[in-house]
Structure formats: structure tokens, C-alpha cells
Amino acid sequence: MSLVQTQRELNQIDNEIVILEKKRAELEMKESDRIRMINNVQRSITKHTSASTIASKNRQVQSYQNEIVKFLKDKADLTSKIAAKRKNRVDKFVKLQKEEVAERQKENRNQQNIQLRYEQRINDITSQINNQMVRPRQPYFFSGTNTEKYDVFISHAWEDKDDFVNEFVDDLAELGIKVWYDIKRITWGDSMRAKIDEGLAKSKFGIAIISPNYIAEGKYWTKTELDGIFQLESINGKTLLPIWHNITKKEVMEYSSILAGRFAMTTASMTSKEIAIELKNLLNPTDTDDSQAKLNEDYELSRGMLGEMYE
């Protein structure tokens, strides 16, 4: 029996208990009313009351007592039914708890199986690439004649363009970083798969902007691009640079423990510009050293000028 059906039955039992308790309360009110009537009749009998009137009142009292006996019998019957319903409710509640535990375990197993299948797929692809490395050859993705190279390939979900990706690409361009970006590299009539393979093969790094949209069920292109980056990484070394966007570590871990284990930039604590600068430093580490030297030089110069002012 399904979890929903058991919950529905439990709710039905609760409703039946409420109805039975309401009926029992009504009988208790009637019983109390008849006792009050008996007391009133008995108080109305005095030493001046005639024998015929006393007989009539005694019959009235007897009628009330008969009603009370019936009320007590009906109340006992209701009490028995309520007790049975409460026992049944306890059994249903225990069953519901067991079904909820079983449902959670089933869901966890499904999630684990999905993750294992995905990671097995990555391992299979990696093994295939390693087996094919026995002879030098052109990268798997592209064999065309275009020799243009890129610093970075941007893998992302289309839904994230407006709130982050477009701004990030603009910031990279301002820093002189050559970017492969689909809206600038894929034109009408092009083969999307061929263009993506070309961009991956000709990029130093692949940035994957990991978001709920990126890992959503049915996202074929994002999974294809991520698989491609992993394949290139098995040949060229470190290639994948993840950025977490509007996503938690738990969500990434549920999608892929391999991906969650990578050090990533995050839009939760960094601006688009700051992340772009980090990539610039990665591509040109000497620029960082020169910039720091320039800052030190400016600092010493400013100290000298302040010293002259106060001499």
C-alpha cells in the first residue's frame, strides 16, 4: 500500500474518532439533563401532594431513569468503538512511519545509483581516452583547419546568461582574455556539436558555471560539455575551472562528488569582475607579481612625499 493511501486512512480514522467523541458528549449532556429533571420532580413532591399525583410523578421519574439507562448503554458502546479506533490509529501511525522510512531509503538509493552511474560514465570515458593515448593523434574533438586559439571555454546553462554569464564574459574580454562563448562562436546553420568540440579542443581551460540550471535533469548540452572538459583534462592536465552560481555544496555533491571535490570560485562571495581577475592571474601569473611590485613602489613613493611635506 502506498504512503499516500496510508496517510489518507489515518486521516479518515481521526475524523471517525472526532465524530464518535462528539456523539458521546451529546449522550453525556442528555444524561445530565435527565438527572436534573428527576431531581426537579422529586423536589416537587411534598407532604401535601396527593397520592395520585405522587404516582404520576413516580412514573415520570421512572421514564427518565429508563432513558438514562439507555444513554449509559449507548455511551458504553461508543466508548468501546473509540478505543478500537484509537488502537487502529496507533497501528496505522506505526505503519506510516515505517513506510516513510522505506520511502526515504528508496529515494536515497535512487540518488546514489544516479551518482554512481554518472561517475562510472566519467571513469569509462577517461579509461577510453587513456587507452587511445598509445599513439600521438589529433585531439578527439576537432580536426578542422581553423587555428584560432582561446584562453577559456565557457560551459553554462542558457538560463544563467542574463544574471551572470554575459557580464562575466564582458569582464573577461575587458581583461584581454580570449573567450569561446556560444552566442559569439555559433552562427545560423552551424553544427552545435562540432562547434562545441572545436571550442573545447582549442581552449586552455574550460570554465563550468555550475548552477541548479546547469545540473537540472535533461540538460544534454551541459553534460556533454562537462564530459568534454573531463576528457581534455585526462590528456592535458588541469583544465576544469568550476564556478558555483546560486548553488550549495550539498547540491553539487548530490550531482557529482568528483565535481564537489574541486576548488571553485563562487558568486556568493565574489563579483564577476573579481573572478575574471583570478582567471587573468592564472593565465598570466607574472602580472600579479608586477602589480604587487608596482603597489610597493607607489607605497614607498607616497611615504617619501609625506616625509618631505612634514620636514
N, C-alpha and C positions, 0 to 999 in steps of 0.2 A: 504494500500500500504506500502511496506517495506521501511525502512530507506535508504537502498541501492538504490532502484528504484527512490526515490525522489531525491537523490543526483545525480543520473545519468540524470534525467530530467533537473535538474538545470544546470548541465554541458552542456547539449545539447542546452539549451536556451542561455547560454553565447556564445557558438560557433556561433549560428544563429545571435546574435546581432553583433558579430565581422564581419561576412560576410556582413550583411546589411550596416554597417557603412563603410566598405571598398567600396561597390558599390556606396554609396552616395558620398564618397570622390572622386571617379572616375568621377562622373557626375559633381561635382563642378570644377574639373580640365578641363573637356570638355567645360563647360560653360565659364570659364575664357579664354580658348583658342579661342572660337568663338568671344568673346568680343574684344579680341586683334586683330583678323582678320578683324572685322568690322572697328575698328579704323584705321588699315593699309589701307583698301580700301578707306575710307573716306579721309584720308590724301593724297592719290594718285590723288584725283580729284583737278585740278587747273583750272584757268580761260582759259587755253589753251586747256583743254580736250574737245574733240568733243562731240556732243550731243549723238551720237550712243554709244560712249564709256561710257558716264555717265549713259546711260540707262542700259548698260550691268553691270556696277558696282553696280547700284542700285538693280538690280535683284540678284546679288551675295550677297549684304548686306541683302536683304530680306530672302534669303535662310538661311543665318547664324542666323538671328533673329528667323526664324521658328524652327531651331534646338534648340536655346536657350529656346524657349517656351516649347518644348518637354522635354528638360533636367529639366526645373523647375517643370514640371508636374510629371516626374518620381522621382525627388528628394523629392517632397512633399509626394508622395506615400511611398517612403522608410522611410521618417521621421515618417509617421504615423505608419508604421509597427514596427519601432524601439521602438516608445513609447509604443505600445501594448506589445511588447516583454519585455520591462523593467517592465511594470506593472505586467506581468505574472511572471517575475523573483522575484519580491518582494513577491508576493503571495506564490511562491514555497519556497522561503527562510524562510518565516514565518512558513510554514508548516513543513519544515525540522527541524527548531528549536523545534517546538512542539513535533515532532517525536523523536528527540534526548532526550528531557526531559523525554518523556514517556518511552523510552528505558532504560535510567538510573534508573528511578523509578522501572521498572520491574526487572532490574538486582539487585538493592538493596533489593527488596522484596524477590527475589530468595535466595540471600545470607543470609538474615535474617531467612528465612524458613529453610535453611540448618543448620544454627547455632542453631535454636530453636529445630529442630528435634534431633540434636546431644545431646544437653543439656538435652532434655527430656529423651533421652535414658539413659544418665548417672543417672538422677534422678530416673527413673524406676528401674534400676539395684540396686541403693542404697536402695530404698524402699524395694525391694525384699529381699536384704540381711538383712535389719533391721527386717523385718517380720520373717525371719528364725532364728533370734537370741534368740528365746524364749526357746531354749534348747541347751545345750553345744553339740558341734559336731566337727568333723574333718573339717579343712578349705576346702572350696569348691573345690580348685584347685587340691589337691593331697592327695591320700590315700595309697601311696606305703610304702615300708618298709625301704627305704633309709633314714638315719637320718642325712646326711650331711647338714650343715647349711652354709649360705652365708651372708656376710655383705650387699651386694648390688647386685641387678639385673640390668643389662644394657639393656634398651629398645632403639633401634636405627633403622635407615634405613640402608639397606645394602650399599647404595651408599656413606655413610659417613664414612665407615670403614677406608679407606686409608688415608683420610686427617685429621681425628681426633680420631675416636673411638679406633683403635688399639693402638695408642700412649697413650691414656688416660687409657686403661686397663693395659698397661705395667707399667705406673706410679703408678696406684693403687696397683699392685702386688708388686712393689718395696717398698711400704709403709706397706706391710703385710696385705693389705685389701683383704678379700676373695670375689672373684667376680664370679657371674654367667654370663657367656658370651657364646653366642650360638655356636661359632666355636670351643669352648673348651668343651662344655657340650652335644652337639647333634652329634651323630655319624650315620654312614650309617645304614639305616633301622629303625631308631628311629621315633616314632610319635612326630612330631614337637609340636603339641598342648599339648600333655601330658608332654613333657619335659619343655615347657614354663610354664605350670601350676605348675609343681613341683618347678621350679626355683623361681617363684613368691611367692609360699606358704612358701618357706624356706629362704626367704631373709628379712633382717631387713628393707631395703629401696629399692625403685625402682627408678633408675635414668632414666628419659626420655630425650634423646638428641633431642630437638625439632628443626627441620630444615625444609626448603622447601621440601626436600625429604621425611621427616617424615610425614608431613601433606598432601602430594600430594594425589590427587584423586585416588582411587583404592588400597591404601595401607592397605590391610586387616590385616596383622600381626601387624603392629604398632598400629592400632586402637584396636586390640584385647588385646595387651599387656597393652596399656594405660587404657582400661576398667578394666583389671585385677588389675592393681595397685590401681585404684579408689575403687574397691570392697574391697581389702585388707585394704585400708585406713579407710573405713567405720567400720571395725572391730578393727583394731589395732591402730588407731590414725594416726598421721603424718607418711606417708610412701613415698609420691611422692616428688622427688627432681628434678626439671627441670633444664636443661642446654640449653640455646639458642645458636644455632650454625648457623651462616650465615643467620639470620632471624631478621626481625624487629618486634617491639611490635604490629604494625598495622596488620601484617600478622598473628601473634598469636591471636590477638583479633578477627579477622575475622573467625579464626578457632574455638576458644572457649574462651569466656570471663572468664570462670572459670579458665582455664589454664593460661590466661594472668594475672589474679589476684594473681598468686603465685610468691613469691620472687624467682628469678632464678639466677644462675651463667651464665656468657656469655663469649663465646670465643672471642668476640670482644674486651674485655679489660683484659682477664685473659688467662694465658697459661694453657696447660693441667696439668702441674705439680702443679700449684697454686690451681686449682680446686680440684685436688687429695688431697692436704694438707687440704683444707677446709673440705672435707669428713672425713679425718683422725681425724681432730679436733672434728667433730660432733660425731664420733664413740667413741673417747677417749678424752673427754674434759679435763681430769686431765693432759694429756700430754702437753696441751697448757700451763697450769699453771706451770708445772715443767720446760718447756722450757723457760718460761719467768723468772722464778726464777734463772735458770742457767745463762741466759743472764745478769741478775742483778748482780749475783755473779762474773761473769767474768769481768763485768764492774768495780766493786769495786776493784777487784784484780789488774786490769790494772792501775787504778788510784794510788793504793798503790805503785806499782812498779815504776811508773813515779815519784812519790814523792821521793822515795829513790834515784833515779838517780840524782835528782837536789838538794839534800841536801848537 
